[in-house]
Amino acid sequence: MRYLISVLMLCLSLVVAPSAAATDLLAQLSALAPDADIEVLGLALAARECATTRGIAGAGERLAVIDYARPSTEPRMWVFDLSGPKLLFVEHVAHGRRSGDNSTNAFSNLEGSHQTSLGLFRTGETYAGGNGYSLRLDGLEPGINDRARDRAIVMHGASYVDPAAALRQGRLGRSLGCPAVRPSVAKPMIDALKDGQLIFAYSAKADWRNASPLLTCAVDKFAANTAPPAATTRASAGVFAGNAAAAIASARP
């Protein structure tokens, strides 16, 4: 496990140079959530570090990681208290009805798409709406998730997030794009995540990873110093991010 973490952090250093504290934190989060993909955890921490370095988000004490590469019938959301660190929740979470059935294959930032958005979000205020106690989200990545608030993409509880029913019907119930959770866990989870915490939504789709401005911090710094063509810079970032999974796989005995 330590070797795999070292290999992953080497790859991530090409995306955003992690601090020693971030390296230690990844190891701790992976130990707390061994069923979570260590690459996804690493990318979440990389995006968080990039956002805080750029001053577009505070570090926050809580971080939620959603792995939409997993089917909806599996738990695919982990909520961490980073001050411990501690694992607070492991939960099922819905995706948008036009993002796929049991597995996701499409994502959008557009109003009316009824698709899930990816990337890093900062949590906002809570309110009581049509779906009960809910949490507003602000997307931090232009063109990827920055219309989340305008689209009313919020965290809320929903009766269709029923793991037992999902096993019977082959998929979890779907939202209009919101990361909906079980009603019984919605309030404590929202209270843990409200007011400036961070949520990272992941997909294995290469086009998102290549375009994400928060997974290209190191490349952006390179661009500022050498001014290579923008397309080359963006493509290089995608290669660096995409190589993390391959490095982990090749490192396994």
N, C-alpha and C positions, 0 to 999 in steps of 0.2 A: 504493500500500500504506500509506504513512504517513497518508494522508487517511482510509482505511478504519479504521485503528487508532484515529485520533482520534475518529471518529464512534462506534465501538464503546465506547470508554472513557467518552464522554459519556453514553451510555445506561447503562452499568454504574454510573456515579456515582450514578444514581437508585436502584440496588439496594444497593450498598455503596461508600462513598466510597473510591476507590483512592488509594494513595500515588503519588508520582511514581516511586518505585522499581518499583511494580507496573505502572505504565504502560510503563516502559522494559522490564520483564521480559516483558510480553505481546508487544511488538515483537520481542524476541529469540527468544522461543519460536516465534512465527509464522515467523520467518526460518529457524529450525532445522527446522521441520516444516511446510513450505508446503502439504502435502496435508491437513493438519488444518484443521478449520473454526475460523477465528479467533474466532467467537462462543463456541464450546465452550471453547476455551482461556481466553478472557476470563472466562467463568462459573466455570471451575475455579479461577482465581486469585481471583475475588471470593469464592467459598465458602471458600477457604483463608484469605483475609484476615479474613473474618468469624469463622471458627472460632478463629483465633489471637487476635483482638481480644477475643472472649468468654472466652478462656482454656480452651476445651474441647479444644484440640489445640496442639501445638508447630508451628512453621512447617515444620520438617523440611527436609532438603536435597534430597529426592527427591519428585517428583510424577508419578503416573501418571494419564493422562486416557483414558477409554474413551468412545467415541462410539457408543452403541447406536442412533443414528438411521441408521447405515450398515448395509448388509447384512453378514452373517457371512462372505461370500465375499471381503470386502475387509479389508485391514489397518485396524484401528480402535482400536488402543491405542498410545499414545505414552508413553514413560517418560523423564522429564527429570531430570537433575542440575541443580538450580537454582543451585548455587554457581558454575557456570561462566559461563553455563549451557551444558549439553551435552545432546544427544539420545542416550540410551543404547539404546533399543529402539523399533522400530516393528513391531507384531505383530498377528496374528489373535488373537481371543479369543472363547471360546464364551459363549453365553447359556443361560438355563434352558430346558428342553424345553417348558415351558408358557408361555414368553414369546413364542413364535412360531416360524416355520420359518426362512427365510433372513433375514427382517426381524422385528424385535420389535414387539409390539403390546400387551403386558400385563406388568405388573411388580407385585411384591408384597413385603410384609414378613412374611408369615405362614408359620408352620411348615407343611411339607407341601405348599406351593403349587408347588414346583419351578419357581419364577419368579425372575428376576433382580431385585435391589433396586438402586435408584438413589441418587444423592447422594454425599456425602463420607464416606469411611471413613478411620480411622486404622489402620495396620497394627500387628499384635502380634507374637507369638512364632512361631517355626517349630516344626514337629514332623514326625515320620515316621508317616504313616497309611496307610490303604488305597489312597490315590492317590499314595503316595510322599512326597517332600519337599513340605511344604505350609506355607502362611502364614495364620495366623488374622487375621480382620478384625473391627474394631469399628465399627459404624455410628454416626455422630455426629448423626443427624437423627431425633428421636422420631417414631414413627408411619410413618416412611419406610424406614429401614434399621437401626434400633436393635436389632433381633432377629437381626442377622447372626451373632453368635457363638453364640447359642442354636440357630440353624438350621444351624450348621456350614457357613456360607458362607465358603469359604476359597479362596485362590489355589493352584492345583496344576497339574501337567502332566497331559495326557491324550492318548492315541493318537488319539482322534477329532478332535482339533484338527489337521487335516491339510488345508492349503490346496489341494493338488492334488486330493484326493478331494472337497473342497467344490465345486470347479469342475465335476467330473464329475457329482455328484449334486444340485447346485443349492443346497447349503447346507453349512455346517460342522456337525460333530457337536455335540450339545447336552449340557449338564450338568444337574444337579439344582438349579441356581441359582448355581453357582460361576463366577467368571471364570477358566475353565480356559484354559491356553496350551499351546503345543507342548512335548512332553517335553524336547526338546533345549535349550530356552531357559528352562525352568522354574527350575532351580537358580540360574543367574546373575541372573535377574530377581528371584526371591524374595530372594536375598541383597542385591540393590540396594535392595529396598523394605522389608525387615523392620525391626521395632523403632521404630515411631513415625513412619513416613513417611505420605504421604497418597495416596489413590486417589479420583478423582472419576469417577463413572459418570453419563453424560448420556443423556437422551432428549428428543425434541422434544415430548413429551406436555405439554400446557399445565397439566393438573391437578397434576402433580408440581412443575413450576416455580412455580406459584402457591402451593403449600403449603410449599415448602422453607424452613425457618427460617434457612438459611444464605445464601439469596439475597434476604433481606428485612431486612438489618441497618439500612439507612438508614431504611426505613419503620418498623421497630421503635423507632428513636430518635425519630422523629416522633411515634409513638404515645405514648411516655413523656412527651413535652412537651405534647401537645394532647389526648390520650385520645379519638381518634375511634372510632367503632364498629369492632370487630375485623373484621367482614366487609369493611368499606370498606378498612381497612388492608391486608388480605390480597389483596383484588381489585386494589388499586392496585399492590401489589408484582408481581402477575402481569402487569399491563399493562406496567410498566417493564421486566421481564425479557423479555417477549415482543416488545417493540419493538426490541430489539437487532438481531435478524436482519433485520427490515424496514429498519432504518436502514442496515445494511450494503448490502443489495440496492439501495436507492435511491441510495446514494452511488457505485455503480459507474458508470463512463462508458458 
